[in-house]
Amino acid sequence: GKGAILLVNCDRDNPTAEEEDNKDTKLTSIQDLEDMSRMILTTQGPDEVFANYQLTLHISKADDDKVGVFYSQRKEQIYYKHILGSGKISYHVERNLGQVQTVFYVEGLKFPDINFSGLVTFHTSLLEPARKGVPETSLFTDSLVFRVAPWIMTPNTLQPVSVYVCSVDDNKDFVEHIRKLATKAGCNLIICPEEENRKDRWIQDEMEFGYTQAPHKTFPVVFDSPRNRGLNDFPFKKILGPDFGYVKRERSSKKSATTLDSFGNLEVSPPVTAKSKEYPLGRILIGASFPRNNSPMSQLVKDFLKSQVVQSPIELYTDWLFVGHVDEILSFVPAPDQKGFRLLLASPRACFKLLKEKEKEGYGKAKMPEGIEFQEDGRQPRSISEIIADGFLKKWNEYCQKCIDWNRNILKEELGLAEEDIIEIPQLFHPFLELPRSFVPQVITASAEAYFPDMVNMIVLGKHLGIPKPFGPIIDGQCCLEKEVRRLLEPLGLSCNFIDDYGTYYLKFGDVHCGTNVRRKPFSFKWWNMRP
């Protein structure tokens, strides 16, 4: 039943506590009690029966690290005794004369995972006490199953609540652009100062916001990535708190985190129907590597995501990219039709098509990047005609397009998408390594990076989009790349805001999405109404 649901009590209601509430066996506040589910034991019958026999509440040894149970006989004050879990598997129920109901409070200690289905069974047994030479005997047993609520991700189509960004020594203007965008969207801006981010600006990579939900309560939960760089302490020290939970999965000490462990490599689609199956909470998307690569996403993270069940993950192929994250090639934006969204895909094909059109119109001498005073990476601006004529660049982007199309076909099948649900955003890539001009793409192991700021790596705040400014060729006073993106997205009612992240993020191998994070409202759909 939908009442038999447990929340993992992974927030921290006492600000002075050192750990999350599910890490201790204390209950000292009403707030902590409200995170728990009530379990009611009804005992009707003559008092003599319960005086002569023993009533026991018990769980299996396998479940004692997955739930905690509290009970109080003192109605006049808040005092709850920890009676089950954390090594305790059996409790003798103390029943007063005439008492019909006994109320217990149950907390989840762990989210579902590879070795835990999320189901926990409680048993109540009526025992005949042991007599000389005869052990105690069970006369009757009743059982109840709880389901631990999953951790649920939130897609771009849900309403934003708060935007997070790091303040570092060179990004004051970027932070101000994000502030203005957040104001337009009506959401809070939370700035992580340098003393807390320790010069780590990649806040998308550090954490992913989601939530957990039971019929009686919902609260956000931040999932802390295994990457463990400058922002490592921020989710635990600054986000974990009352009614704000925390969860983490770490690699073993022998294996360091890879770039695929960063949560720019973790996205979720809006609700979809694919192969006649409904996914009302969307599907998780993660970037993966071919078996030849020894740096896949942590199996612990993948197991955790899969074990939540309600957002069945899809693996895409992304290790052809230098950074290797799914947010380098795709994003989702809301749409005002029955589908409710569009998938945006980075597209070298669309970019070359646009540039060839502009050359044909007589603008072959227009250059890009346009408007950058100083090229930190040493590259010189090139004209549209020079870019089109560069056979090396063309071959490289044909290879990148094949990689993107591979993922496009997976997404069409696994998300149930039609061609009209996909919008190609112009984008070029170039190799991270200097390669011989006569290379063959099929045998090269170099990685791709964006040739100009990666426009799909955007922040989506309702209808307001924060898009990396591409600094494309200026034609008739406008950047032709910006104009094309507006043409594609504004008919959906979206507002395109182009943000300069060239020196502060793009040249450091990231863009707007990599440098921001968003907490969103939960789905209105309740996960327990999903059909298997």
N, C-alpha and C positions, 0 to 999 in steps of 0.2 A: 504494500500500500504506500501511497505517497507520504504518509506520516512517518513511515519507518526509514527516515533518512537522517544521516549524521553529518554534521559539518566537522571538518578537521579544524580543531581549535588552534589555528596557527597564527592568530594575532597576538598582541601583547597589551592586555587591558591595564596592567600596572606599569606605569612609565619607569619605575625604578627596578623592574625585573630585568634580569640579565638575558633571558631567553624567551622564546615564544611560550604561550600558555600550555601548549601540548607537550612541552618538555619537562613539566613539573607535575607533582601530584597534590597541588594546593588549589583551593577555591576560596577566594577571599572577598569577592565582590559580586554584586548583582549583574554587572556588565559581563563578567566571565560566565556566570550562570546562563545568561541569555544566548550565549553561543552554543549551548548544549541542547540536546533533544530530551524530552521527557519520556520515560519508560514507566508505565503504570502496571503494577502487579495487583490484580484483584483476587482477594481471598474471601470467599463466602462459605460459611459453614459453622458448625458448633465450635465454640472456643476450645472445648475439650480435645477436639481433634488436633488443633495446633499446639495445645499444651503437651500432648503425648507424642507428637511427631515433630520432626525437624524440617523446616522449610529452607531450601538452599537455592541461591542464585549462582550460576556458574558459567564459565566460558572455557573454551579449549586452550591448551597451552600455546597453540599456534596463533591465537588471537590476542594474547595478553599484552602484546606490544602495539596493538592496533586500536584499542579502545580504552577509555578510562571511565569509571562509574563513581558517582558521588551520591551520598545519602545523608539526610539530616533528620533527627528526631526532635530537634529543638525549633519549634515554630516561632519562638519569640526573638530569635536572633539569627544572623547569618553565620552558620557553622555547618560545613558539609565535610563529612569524612570520606576519604578516598577508600573505596571498598573493593574495586576490581581493576585489573590492568596493571601493567608495569610489575609483573611478577606475582600478582594476586589473581588466582583463577576461581576462587570459591568464597562465598559469603553466606553466613548463617543469618537469615532474615529475622529481625526482631519485630514481632507482631504484637501490638497491644490488644487487650480484651475488646472485642467488638469492632476492631479495625477491619475495614473492607478493602481499602486501597493503600498501597505503599508506593510512593513516587520516588523514582531514581532519576538522576540526571547523567546523561551519557555524552561523552565527547569522542570525536574521532582523533586519533593520534597520527595516522598516516593516510596519504592519498593512495588511491589504487595504483598498483605498479606491477612489474613483471611477475612477481611472486605473490601478489595480493589482488584478488578479483574485486575487492571493495565490499564484499559481503561478510558480515560478522553475525554469528549466531549466539544468542543467549538462551540458556536453559534454566527453568525453574523445576526443582524436584522436591517431592514430598518424601522424606526418608523415615523409615522406622529405625529408631536408634539401635546401636549394636547392643547385643546381650551376651552373656557369658558363652563364649565359643561360637557365636554367630555374628558376623559383621553386619554393619548397617545395610538396610535393604531399600531400594527405590520402589515406592508404591505407585508413583505417578510422575510423569515429566511433561512439561509443556515448553514449547520453543518459540522464539521470535527471531526474525532475521532483519538486520539493519543493512542498508546500502550507504556506504560512505560517498558523499557528494563529490563529483569530479571537479578538477580545475578546468575552467572554460576560458578560451581566448575570445577576444572581441575584434571583429573586422572593421575596416575603414567606414563601412556604411552606418555604424552605430554612432550615436551622438557623443561628441567629445566632452569631457569634464575638465581635465587638466592637461596642460602641455608642459613637458620637462625639457630643459636645455641647460648645457654647461656653460659657465662663464670662464673663459681662459684669456691669456694675455693679448690675443690678437682678434677676438671675435665680437667686439662691442657692437659693431654695426649689424652683424648677423643676429645677435640677441635682440636688438631693437626691432629688426624686421619680424622676428618671430613674435615679439610682444604685440606688435600692431596686428598681425594675423590672428593671434589668440583673442585680441579684443574684438575684432570683426566677428569672430565665431562665437563670442560670448562665453569663453572658457578661461579658467585660471591659468596663469603662467607661473611655473615654479622653476627658479634658477638655482642650479647647483653651483656654489662658489668654488673657486680654485682650490681653497684649502680642503674641500671635501672631494673634489674630483681628481686632485693631484695631477693636473695637466692632461687628463684623459677626457677628451671631448665627445667620445663615441657612446652616448648614453643609450642609443637604440641597441647597441651590441651588448650592453651590460645586463639588460633586464627586459622582461615582457610582462605587461599588465594583463590580468585576467580577473576572474571572480569565482567564488563558490556559493552555492545556493541550496537552501532547504525551504520547505513551506513556511517556516517561522522566521527565517532570516536570510539575508544576502549580504556579503561583504567582499570588497576587492582583495585580491591576493597577487603579490608581485612574485614572479618566477625569476630567480637570480641565476644568471648564466655561469658556466664553469670557467669563463675566460680569465677572471681574476687579475685584472690590470688596475689602473689607478682608481677606477670607480668601484672597486671590489666591495668596500665597506658601506657604500651609500645606500643600497636597498635595505640592508639590515639595520643600520644605525639611524637612517633618516626617514624611511618609508614605513617600515614595520611599526605598528602602534595599535591603539584601541580601534577595533573593527577594521583593521588593515593587515591582512595576513602576509605570510612570507613562506616561500618554499625554495629549495635549492637541490640540484643534483650535481655532484662533483666527480671528476675523473679520479681514478686512483692516483696516489702520490707518484707512482712510477711513470704515469703518462701525463704529459702536459697537454693543455687545451690547444685545439687547432682553430684556424679561422672559421671553420664550419660550426664550431661550438658557440660562436657569437650569435646573438639573437636578431641581428639584421638578416640572419639566415632562417628566421622563423616567422612565418606569416599565416594568416587564416583567411579563407574566402568568405564571402557572404553566404547566406543560405542557398542551397542548390538542390536539384534533383538530377541524379545521374544513374543510368542503367536501371530505371524504375525504382530506385531507392531514394528516399528523402533524407536530406541532411539539413534539418532546420536550424542548426547552429553552425553551418558551414563546415569546411574541411581544412585541416592544418596543412601547410605547405612548408617543406624543408628542402634545402639544397643538399645534394649528396654527391659523392664521387664515384667514379668507376672503380671496380675492384683493384685495378692496377695502382691506385693511389692509396697510400697508407695513412691518410689523414681525414677519415670520415668524421661526421658528427658523432659525439659521444654516444655509445650504445645506451648508457644510463638515461640520457636525455630522450633518445628515441623511444626507449621502452616506457618511460614515464608518459610521454605524449600519447603513445598508442594505447596505453592502459586506461586512459580516461574514457575511451570508447566513443564518446558522444561527438567527436570531431575527427573521425578517422583520417590519419595522416597520409599525404601523398609525397613521394620523394621525386624531386626534379634533379636534373643533371646541371650542376653549376660549377664544377671544379675546372672548367675551361676558362673561368674568370679568375683574375689575379686575386681578388679578395674572396670570391666564391660564394656570395650571398644572393638569395632569391630576390632581395629588394633592389638589386642592380638591374634586373630585367623585367620586373613586373610590379604592378600596383593595381588596386581596385578603387573605383570611384563610384559614388552613388549616381543613379539615373532615375528619372521620374516616370518610368514605365513599369509594367508588370514584372519584368525581370529584376528591376531594382538596382542594377549595377552594370558597370562595364569593366572588363579586364583590359588594362593597358599593358602592352608589351613593347619593349625597346625594339626598334626595327632599323637595321642598316638598309634594308630594301627600301623602306619608305624614305629614308634620308637621301640616298642616292637618287631616287626618283624626283624628289623635291629639288635637289641641286641641279639635276639635268634640266628640269623645267626652267629654273632661273637662268641657267646658261643659255638656253634656247631663246629666252626673252631678252638676252643681251646683257646680262649682269655677271658674266664670267669673271670679270676682274674684281668683283666684291670679295673681301677677305674675311677669314675667321681664324682665330677668335678676333672679334672686332670690339675695340673699346678697352682692352687690357693694356695698361701702360707698361707693365713689366712682366715678362714671362719667366717665372722662377724656374720652370723646367727646361729653359733654353730653347724651346720650340719657337719658330718664327711663324707669324701669320701667313696663311696660304690662301690663294684665290680659289674661287669655286672651280675654275677650269683646271688649276693645278691638282686639286683634290680628285676631281673626276679622272684626270689623266694618270694618276698614280696607280699603276697596275699592282704594285705590292699591297697598297692599302685596300684596293678592290678585292684581291684574293683573300686577304685576311678577313674582311667583312663578309665575304661569301661564306667562309668557314664559320664565323660567328652567327650568321643568319641560319645556317644549318643547325647549329646547337640550339638556337632559340626556337626554331621550327620543331625540333625534336620535343622540346618542352611544351610548345603550343599544342601539339597533337595529344600529349599526355593530359594537358589541362582540358582540352575539348572533351576527351573521353571521360575523365574522372570527375569533371565538374558539370558535365552535360551542357556544354556551351555550343552555340551555333556561331558561324562566322560573324554575324551582325552583333554578337556580344563582345567582340574583341576590337580594340582600337590600336592601330600601330602608331607608336610615337617615334618620330625620326631620331635616330641615334647612330653614331659611328663608334667603332672601337679600334684600338691599335694595340700591338703587342707590348707587354711590359718589358720584355727583354729586347735588346738590339739583335736583330736577326739578319742573316745574309739575304740579299734581295731576291735570291733565286729559291727561297724556301718552298717546301711542299707542305700545305696545311695539315694533311693527314698524318704526317710523321713528326710534327713539331710539338713539343711539350710546353712551349711558352704559354703564358696566360694573357687574357685580354683585359684591358682597362678602357674606360670611356675616353674617347678622343676629345670630347668636350663635356662639360657638366651634364650628368646623366639625368635627363628630365623625368624619367619614371620614378626616380629616387626622391619622391615628393612626400610632403606631409599633407594629409587629408583631414580637414576640420569641417565637417558638414559639407556645404557647397563651396567652401573656401579652400583653395589649393595653394600650398607653398611649394613652388616648382624651382629647381635650380636654374638660374639664369644661364642660357647656353652661349651667349656672346657670339651669335651667328652672324652671317653676312647682313649688312644693313642695306636694305633696298627700299627706296622711296621713304626713307626716314624711319623704317621699322626693321627690327630683326626678323628675317624671314622664317626662322625656326619658331620664334615666339608666335608669330602671326599664324603659322600652320597649326600649332598646338591650340591656340584660341579657336581657330576654325573647327577643330575636331571636338573640343570639349565644351565650349560655351553654349552650343545648342542643347546640352544636357542641363542647363541652368547653373553651371559651375563658374566660379570666379577664379581666373588664373592670375596668381600673384608670383612674379618671377623674382627670386631672391639671389643676390650675389653671394656665392659661397666659394668663389674661384680660388682665392689664396688660402682661405681658412679651413676649407674642407676638401674641395675637389683635388687640389694638388697633393693632398695627404691621403688620397685614395678613398674618399667618401663624399657624400653630398647631403642635402637637407634632411632626408629621412634618417640617415646614419647619425646625424647630430641632434636629433630630437626624439621624443617619446611621448605617447599619448595614452592617458587613461580614459576609458569610455564607459558609458552607461551599459548595464547588462542587457541581454536580450529580453524582450517581453515574453518570449516562448520559454516555457519551463522544461528543463532537460528531462525530467521524469515522465514527460508525455511523449518522448521519442518512441518510435516503433523499432524493434530489433531488426 
